[in-house]
Amino acid sequence: MPHQTTPTTTRPPIVALCGSTRHWDALAEANLYETAAGRIVLAPGRNMKQPHPLWEDPDRADQLKQQLDELHRRKIDLADEVLIVNPGGYIGDSTRSEIDYARSLGKPLRYTHPVHAEEDNRG
């Protein structure tokens, strides 16, 4: 008779990282700390502010950005919570849009840096 195993542990929490890729190093650092804390991390997969052949052509870059922004929303869909990586409190338009989206889904939000009350109370 084959030996069957039954998982005895629950799935670790899934956290989606959101934040400006201008702070790529801060996103990588947050990824490291969240992973070390035992969380499954879903993070932006690219930094389009750095040169790369995939986005050399401006038309292709616009198309790819839209595609990857949509993919990141699907990561937020999968997440149990969202961590906003916002060094110095910085939240740009794309990140603000992701925050609004996460709130519309009722996802808990955490921030790496304090935010002003009016920013945190949006939506």
ABEGO torsion letter per residue (X at the ends): XBBBBBBABBBBBBBBBBEBAAAAAAAAAAAAAAAAAGBBBBBBABBAABBBAAAABAAAAAAAAAAAAAAAAAAAAABABBBBBBBGGBBBAAAAAAAAAAAAAGBBBBBABBBBAAAAABX
